[in-house]
Amino acid sequence: MIGRLNHVGVATPSIEASVALYRDMLGATKAHEPFDLPAQGVRVCFVDLPNSQIELIEPLGDDSPIHGFLAKNPKGGQHHICFEVEDILAARDALRAKGATILGTGEPRIGAHGTPILFLHPKDMGGVLVELMETPKDGAH
């Protein structure tokens, strides 16, 4: 069921400051243009790594769910990890059968990569918020 690690989500009070950190301190060479996801209350920017990506997540608007995270972690921090799956509905159903809690309505929504996603409750995932992201069946990314 589980595929490759797609990205690590990092909540931040400032995408610009975080991009500078990954570029200047760690030598990341490619950061995509930030974009807004109003339906999820976040502004997002992907930083490419040789084998994955960092997804920088900044609050967008007063109702952003990231505000709560940043209230506990003012400088930001790791928010979630994202694994690829070929069939998100099959993965959801298999995980539910094993006792995992799917956050929200349980129905996939479209994520920052433009593909269906789901989140699994940290209490069932060793304390880690896990995102599942459906990837094309042909293996293209």
C-alpha positions in Angstrom: 0.0 0.0 0.0 2.5 2.6 1.1 4.6 4.2 -1.7 7.5 6.5 -1.7 7.9 9.5 0.6 6.6 12.4 -1.4 7.2 15.3 1.0 7.6 16.5 4.5 5.2 19.3 5.5 6.7 22.1 7.5 4.5 24.8 9.1 6.1 28.2 9.1 5.1 31.8 10.1 7.0 33.0 6.9 7.5 31.0 3.7 10.1 33.6 2.6 12.2 33.2 5.7 11.9 29.4 5.4 12.9 29.4 1.8 16.0 31.5 2.7 16.8 29.0 5.4 16.6 25.9 3.1 18.6 27.8 0.4 21.2 29.6 2.4 21.8 27.2 5.3 21.1 23.8 3.6 21.9 24.6 -0.1 18.5 23.9 -1.6 18.6 25.2 -5.2 15.0 25.1 -6.3 12.0 26.6 -4.5 8.7 26.9 -6.5 6.6 30.0 -6.4 4.3 30.1 -3.4 0.6 29.8 -4.0 -2.6 30.0 -2.0 -5.0 27.1 -1.2 -7.9 29.1 0.2 -10.1 25.9 0.6 -7.5 24.6 3.1 -6.6 28.0 4.6 -2.9 27.8 3.7 -0.2 29.3 1.5 2.2 26.7 0.1 5.6 26.5 -1.4 7.5 23.4 -2.4 11.3 23.2 -2.1 12.8 20.5 -4.3 15.3 18.0 -2.8 17.2 15.3 -4.7 14.8 12.6 -3.5 11.7 14.4 -2.3 10.3 17.8 -1.4 9.7 20.0 1.6 6.2 21.6 1.6 6.3 24.9 3.4 2.9 25.8 4.8 2.0 29.3 6.0 -1.4 30.3 7.4 -3.8 32.0 5.0 -6.5 34.0 6.7 -7.7 34.1 10.2 -9.4 30.6 10.0 -6.3 28.7 8.9 -5.8 25.4 10.8 -2.0 26.2 10.8 -2.6 29.0 13.4 -3.2 26.4 16.1 0.1 24.6 15.2 2.0 27.8 15.2 0.5 28.9 18.5 2.2 25.8 20.1 5.3 26.1 17.8 5.8 29.8 17.1 8.9 29.3 14.9 7.2 26.5 13.0 8.2 22.9 12.6 7.4 19.5 11.1 3.6 19.3 10.5 3.2 16.1 8.5 4.7 13.5 6.3 3.2 12.5 2.9 3.3 9.1 1.3 2.2 8.2 -2.2 -0.4 5.5 -2.8 -1.7 4.3 -6.1 -5.4 4.1 -5.1 -6.4 6.4 -2.3 -9.9 4.9 -1.8 -8.4 1.4 -1.5 -5.8 2.7 0.9 -8.4 4.5 3.0 -10.6 1.4 3.2 -7.7 -0.8 4.1 -6.5 1.6 6.8 -10.0 2.0 8.2 -10.3 -1.8 8.4 -7.1 -1.8 10.5 -8.5 0.8 12.9 -7.0 4.0 11.5 -9.0 7.3 11.8 -9.3 9.3 8.6 -9.5 13.0 9.4 -12.3 15.3 8.0 -15.2 13.7 6.2 -13.1 10.7 5.2 -13.5 11.6 1.5 -10.4 12.6 -0.5 -9.9 16.3 -1.4 -7.6 17.8 -3.9 -4.2 18.7 -2.4 -1.4 21.1 -3.3 -0.1 18.8 -6.0 -3.6 18.7 -7.7 -4.2 15.1 -6.7 -6.5 13.4 -4.2 -5.3 13.4 -0.6 -6.4 12.2 2.9 -4.9 12.7 6.4 -4.6 10.0 9.0 -5.0 10.9 12.7 -1.7 11.1 14.6 -3.1 9.0 17.4 -3.2 6.0 15.1 0.2 6.8 13.4 2.7 6.9 16.2 2.0 10.5 16.9 2.7 11.6 13.3 0.1 13.3 11.1 0.3 11.3 7.9 -0.9 12.5 4.5 -1.7 10.0 1.8 -1.5 11.3 -1.8 -2.8 9.4 -4.8 -0.3 9.3 -7.6 -0.9 8.4 -11.3 -1.1 4.6 -11.9 1.7 4.8 -14.5 4.2 5.9 -11.8 4.7 9.4 -13.2 5.2 12.2 -10.7 
